[in-house]
Amino acid sequence: MIALAVDLCNSVAVTLFGIALSAAFCNIHWTPKAKKRMLLYTLMIFCLSGIAYLGVDPGFGRYLYPLHTHLPLVLALCSLSHERLWPVISVLTAYLCCQLRRWLALIAVAIFSGGDTMQYAVEMIVTVPLLILLLKTAPAIRSVSQYSLAVQCQFGIVPAVYYAFDYATRVYTDLLFSGSAVVVEFMPFVCSAAYLLFLIHISREQHARLRLEELKSNLDLQVHQAVREIEALRISQQKTRTYRHDLRHHLQYITACIENEQYEQALQYIHSISEEIEASRVTVYCENEAANLILSSFADRAKAQSILLAVHAVLPNQLPLAESDLCVLLSNALENAIHACSERADGIPGHIEVQTYEKAGKFFLQVVNDCTQPVQFSHGVPVSDCAGHGIGVHSICSIVERYGGVYSFSVRNQQFILRISL
């Protein structure tokens, strides 16, 4: 009679233990209403368990445990969390944690040579301390639900396999106690395989994250450089407006010089003003101010290196991409083009052709430049072994892919061709 009472109390304890852990592992906003619903679901589960054990057959009730306890618990957690997969994983994980009670009890039985009654008693004793300890891990386990379905499935594969293994070899059959090497070694094999798969996935995720962080750092650097260059050009353009505004004062000074027959001084003053205005002039290539500033800046750089730069641009103020992304695309494309032209060893001036326009909500860019040096490609993208090189190409590819566009790099007749559409 005592053994039966202890067994019954232990069954209630393990059910409450599993329900509490399963609920803690789920993403549930525990409002007063949610707590009342969870309490109601718990009472319903105990009612179903009572019917299965007392109304059907006490020995047969344990075989129906997945139907009268686990399945209703999964449905209840799905209703409270509004999720489908994670409540299943939570229940399976809680079931795996329940085995810690039994394992600790088996250690006590082995040490003190006890029987089933001692095992059930020890399981009840360790229930509350073990529950408190495991509840501290609940936030970490809940965080896995925020990852992709692949990660969630990898996390839940060991609890799921153990659940099936436990019922197949211990509850429904006695295979676990048969001593078969295949049965005994099955779970260690599953744990090892799952661990290796998890390591592979984590390694890939870490590699991808590091690559994205590096690319983001490079993009931020390119954007900051482009923004600083645009700001400098805007200041230069403001100076031009200032010179135009002060033109009346300049004319008065020149007139005074001429009236006093100081022709040489007047001529020098005219030359100095002309040079300052010319230096700050920004060529208007299109309506887009940012594109004008960048194209004008690189035109000056190309001219300083005796590189011929031809530009045909039809870009409105509003484009289907952010101004910062436009700056990075144009700056990197022209930077690479000027660098390639500067590597010519034959003394012939390099040549760059830029065509860019917007049509039907699409942005197009083509940059063609002289290329006398051999170019190595990897998966259609130019690569370089030199330190610091290739960042601009990665920046271009990253931006185009982010907008769902296409890009192509090619070399034809000693000309490097970049095409972008997004």
C-alpha positions as CSV (number, residue, x, y, z in Angstrom):
1,M,0.0,0.0,0.0
2,I,2.8,2.4,0.9
3,A,4.7,1.6,-2.3
4,L,1.5,2.3,-4.3
5,A,1.0,5.6,-2.6
6,V,4.6,6.6,-3.2
7,D,4.3,5.6,-6.8
8,L,1.2,7.7,-7.2
9,C,2.7,10.7,-5.6
10,N,5.8,10.3,-7.8
11,S,3.6,10.2,-10.9
12,V,1.9,13.4,-9.9
13,A,5.3,15.0,-9.2
14,V,6.9,14.1,-12.5
15,T,3.8,15.3,-14.4
16,L,3.9,18.7,-12.6
17,F,7.7,18.8,-13.2
18,G,7.3,18.2,-16.9
19,I,4.4,20.7,-17.3
20,A,6.3,23.4,-15.4
21,L,9.5,22.9,-17.5
22,S,7.6,22.7,-20.8
23,A,5.7,26.0,-20.0
24,A,8.9,27.7,-18.9
25,F,10.7,26.7,-22.2
26,C,7.9,28.3,-24.3
27,N,7.6,31.9,-25.3
28,I,4.5,32.7,-23.4
29,H,3.5,36.2,-22.1
30,W,2.3,35.2,-18.6
31,T,-0.7,37.5,-18.1
32,P,-3.2,36.6,-15.4
33,K,-5.5,35.2,-18.1
34,A,-2.7,33.1,-19.5
35,K,-1.9,31.7,-16.0
36,K,-5.6,30.8,-15.4
37,R,-5.7,29.1,-18.8
38,M,-2.5,27.1,-18.0
39,L,-4.0,26.0,-14.6
40,L,-7.1,24.9,-16.4
41,Y,-5.1,22.9,-19.0
42,T,-3.1,21.3,-16.2
43,L,-6.3,20.2,-14.4
44,M,-7.6,18.8,-17.7
45,I,-4.4,16.8,-18.2
46,F,-4.7,15.3,-14.7
47,C,-8.3,14.4,-15.4
48,L,-7.3,12.7,-18.6
49,S,-4.6,10.8,-16.8
50,G,-6.9,9.8,-14.1
51,I,-9.4,8.4,-16.6
52,A,-6.6,6.5,-18.4
53,Y,-5.2,5.0,-15.2
54,L,-8.3,4.4,-13.2
55,G,-11.0,4.1,-15.9
56,V,-9.2,2.0,-18.4
57,D,-6.4,0.0,-16.9
58,P,-3.6,1.1,-14.4
59,G,-1.1,-1.0,-16.3
60,F,-2.2,0.1,-19.7
61,G,-2.4,3.8,-18.7
62,R,1.4,4.2,-18.9
63,Y,1.3,3.2,-22.6
64,L,-1.2,6.0,-23.3
65,Y,0.9,8.6,-21.5
66,P,1.8,10.4,-24.8
67,L,-1.9,10.7,-25.6
68,H,-3.4,11.7,-22.3
69,T,-0.5,14.0,-21.2
70,H,2.1,15.0,-23.8
71,L,-0.3,15.6,-26.7
72,P,-2.8,17.8,-24.7
73,L,0.2,19.7,-23.2
74,V,1.6,20.4,-26.7
75,L,-1.8,21.7,-27.8
76,A,-2.2,23.8,-24.7
77,L,1.3,25.4,-25.2
78,C,0.6,26.0,-28.9
79,S,-2.6,27.8,-27.9
80,L,-0.8,30.0,-25.3
81,S,2.4,30.7,-27.3
82,H,0.8,30.9,-30.8
83,E,3.6,28.8,-32.1
84,R,3.6,25.3,-33.7
85,L,7.1,23.7,-33.7
86,W,8.7,25.1,-30.6
87,P,6.0,23.8,-28.1
88,V,6.7,20.3,-29.4
89,I,10.5,20.8,-28.8
90,S,9.8,22.3,-25.4
91,V,7.8,19.2,-24.3
92,L,10.4,16.8,-25.7
93,T,13.2,18.8,-23.9
94,A,11.3,18.7,-20.7
95,Y,10.8,14.9,-21.1
96,L,14.6,14.6,-21.5
97,C,15.1,16.7,-18.3
98,C,12.7,14.4,-16.4
99,Q,15.3,11.6,-16.9
100,L,17.6,13.6,-14.6
101,R,15.3,12.8,-11.7
102,R,15.3,9.1,-12.5
103,W,19.1,9.1,-13.0
104,L,19.8,10.7,-9.6
105,A,17.4,8.3,-8.0
106,L,19.1,5.3,-9.6
107,I,22.4,6.5,-8.2
108,A,20.9,6.5,-4.7
109,V,19.4,3.1,-5.2
110,A,22.7,1.7,-6.3
111,I,24.6,3.2,-3.4
112,F,22.1,2.2,-0.7
113,S,20.9,-1.0,-2.3
114,G,17.3,0.2,-2.3
115,G,14.3,-0.9,-4.3
116,D,11.5,0.8,-6.4
117,T,10.1,2.5,-3.3
118,M,13.4,4.2,-2.6
119,Q,13.7,5.2,-6.2
120,Y,10.3,6.9,-6.3
121,A,11.0,8.6,-3.0
122,V,14.3,10.0,-4.1
123,E,12.7,11.2,-7.4
124,M,10.1,13.2,-5.4
125,I,12.8,14.6,-3.1
126,V,15.0,15.9,-5.9
127,T,12.0,17.3,-7.9
128,V,11.8,20.8,-6.5
129,P,15.6,21.5,-6.2
130,L,16.1,20.1,-9.8
131,L,13.2,22.1,-11.1
132,I,14.5,25.4,-9.6
133,L,17.9,24.7,-11.1
134,L,16.5,23.9,-14.6
135,L,14.2,26.9,-14.5
136,K,17.4,29.1,-14.5
137,T,18.3,27.6,-17.9
138,A,14.8,28.4,-19.3
139,P,15.7,31.8,-20.8
140,A,18.7,30.3,-22.6
141,I,16.6,27.5,-24.0
142,R,13.8,29.9,-25.0
143,S,16.3,32.0,-27.0
144,V,16.8,29.1,-29.4
145,S,13.2,29.6,-30.6
146,Q,14.4,32.9,-32.1
147,Y,16.8,31.1,-34.4
148,S,16.0,29.6,-37.8
149,L,13.9,26.4,-38.1
150,A,17.1,24.5,-39.0
151,V,18.7,25.4,-35.7
152,Q,15.5,24.6,-33.7
153,C,15.3,21.2,-35.4
154,Q,19.0,20.5,-34.6
155,F,18.3,21.5,-31.0
156,G,15.3,19.3,-30.7
157,I,16.7,16.2,-32.5
158,V,18.3,14.7,-29.4
159,P,15.2,15.1,-27.2
160,A,13.0,13.7,-30.0
161,V,15.2,10.7,-30.7
162,Y,15.5,10.0,-27.0
163,Y,11.7,10.2,-26.6
164,A,11.1,7.6,-29.3
165,F,14.0,5.5,-28.0
166,D,12.8,5.5,-24.4
167,Y,9.2,4.5,-25.3
168,A,10.4,1.9,-27.9
169,T,13.0,0.2,-25.7
170,R,11.8,0.8,-22.1
171,V,8.0,1.5,-22.0
172,Y,6.6,-0.6,-24.9
173,T,9.3,-3.3,-24.9
174,D,12.2,-4.5,-22.7
175,L,14.9,-4.1,-25.4
176,L,16.9,-1.7,-23.2
177,F,17.4,-4.4,-20.6
178,S,18.2,-7.1,-23.1
179,G,21.9,-6.1,-23.2
180,S,22.0,-5.8,-27.0
181,A,25.0,-3.7,-28.0
182,V,23.0,-2.0,-30.8
183,V,20.4,-0.8,-28.3
184,V,22.9,0.2,-25.6
185,E,25.1,2.2,-28.0
186,F,22.2,3.8,-30.0
187,M,21.8,7.0,-27.9
188,P,25.5,7.7,-27.5
189,F,25.7,7.5,-31.3
190,V,22.8,9.9,-31.7
191,C,24.3,12.3,-29.3
192,S,27.7,12.2,-31.0
193,A,26.1,12.7,-34.5
194,A,23.9,15.5,-33.3
195,Y,26.9,17.2,-31.6
196,L,28.9,17.0,-34.8
197,L,26.1,18.4,-36.9
198,F,25.6,21.2,-34.4
199,L,29.3,22.0,-34.5
200,I,29.3,22.1,-38.3
201,H,26.2,24.4,-38.3
202,I,27.7,26.7,-35.7
203,S,31.0,26.9,-37.6
204,R,29.1,27.9,-40.8
205,E,27.1,30.5,-38.9
206,Q,30.2,31.9,-37.3
207,H,32.0,32.1,-40.6
208,A,29.0,33.8,-42.3
209,R,28.7,36.2,-39.3
210,L,32.4,37.1,-39.4
211,R,32.2,37.6,-43.2
212,L,29.1,39.9,-42.8
213,E,30.8,41.9,-40.0
214,E,33.9,42.3,-42.1
215,L,31.8,43.3,-45.1
216,K,29.8,45.7,-43.0
217,S,32.9,47.3,-41.7
218,N,34.2,47.8,-45.2
219,L,30.9,49.2,-46.3
220,D,30.9,51.6,-43.4
221,L,34.4,52.7,-44.3
222,Q,33.4,53.3,-47.9
223,V,30.3,55.2,-46.9
224,H,32.2,57.4,-44.5
225,Q,34.8,58.2,-47.1
226,A,32.1,59.0,-49.7
227,V,30.2,61.2,-47.3
228,R,33.3,63.1,-46.4
229,E,34.1,63.6,-50.1
230,I,30.6,64.8,-50.8
231,E,30.7,67.2,-47.9
232,A,34.0,68.6,-49.2
233,L,32.6,69.0,-52.6
234,R,29.5,70.8,-51.3
235,I,31.7,73.2,-49.4
236,S,33.6,73.8,-52.7
237,Q,30.3,74.4,-54.5
238,Q,29.3,76.9,-51.7
239,K,32.5,78.8,-52.3
240,T,31.6,79.1,-56.0
241,R,28.2,80.6,-55.0
242,T,30.1,83.0,-52.8
243,Y,32.3,84.0,-55.6
244,R,29.4,84.7,-57.8
245,H,27.7,86.7,-55.1
246,D,30.8,88.8,-54.6
247,L,31.3,89.3,-58.3
248,R,30.1,92.9,-58.0
249,H,32.9,93.7,-55.5
250,H,35.5,92.0,-57.7
251,L,34.3,94.1,-60.7
252,Q,34.6,97.3,-58.6
253,Y,38.1,96.4,-57.6
254,I,39.1,95.6,-61.2
255,T,37.5,98.8,-62.4
256,A,39.5,100.8,-59.9
257,C,42.7,99.2,-61.0
258,I,42.0,100.0,-64.7
259,E,41.0,103.6,-63.9
260,N,44.3,104.0,-62.1
261,E,46.1,102.4,-65.0
262,Q,47.2,99.4,-62.9
263,Y,46.6,97.0,-65.7
264,E,49.1,94.3,-64.6
265,Q,47.6,94.2,-61.1
266,A,44.1,94.0,-62.6
267,L,45.1,91.2,-64.9
268,Q,46.7,89.2,-62.0
269,Y,43.6,89.6,-59.9
270,I,41.4,88.4,-62.8
271,H,43.6,85.3,-63.2
272,S,43.6,84.5,-59.5
273,I,39.8,84.8,-59.3
274,S,39.4,82.6,-62.4
275,E,41.6,79.9,-61.0
276,E,39.8,79.8,-57.7
277,I,36.4,79.6,-59.4
278,E,37.6,76.9,-61.9
279,A,39.0,74.9,-59.0
280,S,35.7,74.8,-57.2
281,R,33.6,74.2,-60.3
282,V,31.3,71.1,-60.2
283,T,30.3,69.8,-63.6
284,V,26.6,69.1,-64.0
285,Y,26.2,65.7,-65.4
286,C,22.6,65.0,-64.3
287,E,19.9,66.1,-62.0
288,N,21.1,64.0,-59.1
289,E,23.3,66.1,-56.9
290,A,25.2,63.3,-55.2
291,A,26.0,61.7,-58.5
292,N,27.2,65.1,-59.9
293,L,29.5,65.6,-56.9
294,I,31.1,62.1,-57.1
295,L,31.5,62.2,-60.9
296,S,33.0,65.7,-60.8
297,S,35.4,64.6,-58.0
298,F,36.6,61.6,-59.9
299,A,36.8,63.6,-63.2
300,D,39.3,65.9,-61.4
301,R,41.3,62.9,-60.2
302,A,41.3,61.3,-63.6
303,K,42.4,64.6,-65.2
304,A,45.2,64.9,-62.7
305,Q,46.5,61.5,-63.8
306,S,46.0,62.2,-67.5
307,I,43.1,59.8,-67.8
308,L,40.3,60.5,-70.2
309,L,36.9,60.2,-68.4
310,A,33.7,60.3,-70.5
311,V,30.5,60.4,-68.6
312,H,26.9,60.0,-69.8
313,A,24.5,60.2,-66.9
314,V,20.7,60.6,-66.8
315,L,19.8,60.3,-63.1
316,P,16.9,62.1,-61.5
317,N,17.0,63.3,-57.9
318,Q,14.9,60.3,-56.7
319,L,16.5,56.9,-57.3
320,P,15.5,53.3,-56.3
321,L,18.5,53.2,-53.9
322,A,19.8,55.1,-51.0
323,E,22.1,58.0,-51.6
324,S,24.8,56.3,-49.4
325,D,24.6,53.2,-51.6
326,L,24.8,55.3,-54.7
327,C,27.9,56.9,-53.4
328,V,29.5,53.5,-52.6
329,L,28.7,52.1,-56.0
330,L,30.0,55.1,-58.0
331,S,33.0,55.7,-55.8
332,N,34.2,52.1,-55.8
333,A,33.6,51.6,-59.5
334,L,35.4,54.7,-60.5
335,E,38.2,54.2,-57.9
336,N,38.9,50.7,-59.4
337,A,38.7,52.1,-62.9
338,I,41.2,54.9,-62.2
339,H,43.5,52.4,-60.4
340,A,43.4,50.1,-63.5
341,C,44.2,52.9,-65.9
342,S,47.1,54.1,-63.8
343,E,48.8,50.7,-64.1
344,R,49.4,51.2,-67.8
345,A,53.1,50.9,-68.6
346,D,53.0,52.0,-72.2
347,G,52.6,55.7,-71.4
348,I,49.3,56.0,-73.3
349,P,46.6,57.9,-71.4
350,G,44.0,55.6,-70.0
351,H,40.3,55.9,-70.9
352,I,37.2,55.4,-68.8
353,E,33.6,55.5,-70.1
354,V,30.7,55.8,-67.6
355,Q,27.1,55.3,-68.5
356,T,24.4,55.5,-65.8
357,Y,20.7,56.1,-66.0
358,E,17.4,55.3,-64.3
359,K,14.5,53.7,-66.3
360,A,11.2,52.2,-65.2
361,G,12.3,52.3,-61.5
362,K,15.6,50.5,-62.3
363,F,19.1,51.8,-61.8
364,F,21.7,51.0,-64.4
365,L,25.5,51.6,-64.3
366,Q,28.2,50.6,-66.7
367,V,31.9,51.5,-66.3
368,V,34.3,50.5,-69.1
369,N,38.0,51.2,-68.5
370,D,41.3,50.2,-70.1
371,C,42.8,47.1,-68.5
372,T,46.3,46.0,-69.6
373,Q,47.0,43.8,-66.6
374,P,45.6,40.2,-66.3
375,V,42.5,39.9,-64.1
376,Q,41.7,36.8,-62.0
377,F,38.1,35.8,-61.5
378,S,36.4,33.6,-58.9
379,H,32.8,32.7,-59.5
380,G,32.5,35.6,-62.0
381,V,34.0,38.2,-59.5
382,P,37.5,39.7,-59.8
383,V,39.8,38.7,-57.0
384,S,43.2,40.0,-55.9
385,D,45.9,38.6,-53.6
386,C,47.2,42.0,-52.6
387,A,46.3,43.2,-49.1
388,G,43.6,45.9,-49.1
389,H,42.5,45.1,-52.6
390,G,39.1,43.6,-53.5
391,I,37.2,45.5,-50.8
392,G,35.5,47.8,-53.3
393,V,34.3,44.8,-55.4
394,H,32.8,43.1,-52.3
395,S,31.1,46.3,-51.4
396,I,29.6,46.6,-54.9
397,C,28.4,43.0,-54.8
398,S,26.9,43.3,-51.3
399,I,24.9,46.4,-52.2
400,V,23.6,44.9,-55.5
401,E,22.6,41.6,-53.8
402,R,20.8,43.5,-51.0
403,Y,18.6,45.2,-53.5
404,G,18.0,42.0,-55.4
405,G,19.9,43.3,-58.5
406,V,22.4,41.7,-60.8
407,Y,26.0,42.5,-61.6
408,S,28.6,41.3,-64.0
409,F,32.4,41.7,-64.4
410,S,34.2,40.9,-67.6
411,V,37.3,41.6,-69.6
412,R,37.1,42.0,-73.4
413,N,39.7,43.5,-75.8
414,Q,41.8,44.8,-72.9
415,Q,38.8,46.6,-71.4
416,F,37.3,45.8,-68.1
417,I,33.5,46.1,-68.1
418,L,31.3,46.5,-65.0
419,R,27.6,46.3,-65.4
420,I,25.1,46.8,-62.6
421,S,21.3,46.7,-62.6
422,L,19.1,47.0,-59.6
